[in-house]
Amino acid sequence: MQGSYRRFVATMAHSTQRCREATGGKAPRKQLATKAAYRPKSSPMERDIAKLFLQEHLNDVAFIVGPERSRLPGHKAILAARCPKFEALFSGGFGDSSATEDELPDVNTTAFTAMLDYIYSGDMSCFNELAPDTLAATFALADEYILPLLRVGCKFAFTERMQPTNACETLPIVSGRPECAELAQICEQYIADYFHDFSKESLKVLTEDLDLLLAVLKNGIAPK
């Protein structure tokens, strides 16, 4: 039985092969997440811009993020050029465009930092190392800040990390969150497709939550 999870992986594998052909057979970066948005070696200008990531040199805005109030410096011109929401924010579309600080108390700090890293460098190579909840939070930020390539990178990294040892534990993290509905579907389909590879202990999470179990069952359990 071929589920949507397997089709998605096959699609991304095909995209990776096309990237190889487009770059003269050069392989994408080792990290899996980057395959989703592979690009040729960065130019000197891109590398110079990436050096400004989280640097206070010439910064003109700072984000106060999370309950711990982490201060993340930024540069309005770079952020506006790369991100539609920041462009609107700094142009007065969401209030005072001259503000030098933006308070984001309810935002996941690691996810916001990952998003800024992508904006400055285009690099998503670290995404396969992010915890599932952080990946989900970054995926949601990509939607909010209108960054479609970042969204694809998060989705691919999330998909590649699915294993019988973690899928059931990951599903409750994304289930019931409208902004993460696609990630929940990936989890549900993976569990359905590889149901017989899961240990009884792993499946215990589902037996304790009827809604999660029904969500998996609606995808149809693959035959053994």
ABEGO torsion letter per residue (X at the ends): XBBAAAAAAAAAAAAAAAAAAAAGGBBBBABAAAAAABBBBBBAAAAAAAAABGBABGBABBBBBEAAGBBBBBBAAAAAAABAAAAAAAAGAAEBAABABBBBAABBAAAAAAAAAAAAAGBAAAAAABBAAAAAAAAAAAAAAGBAAAAAAAAAAAAAABBAAAAAAAAAAABGBAAAAAAAAAAAAAAAAAAAABBAAAAAAAAABAAAAAAAAAAEBBBX
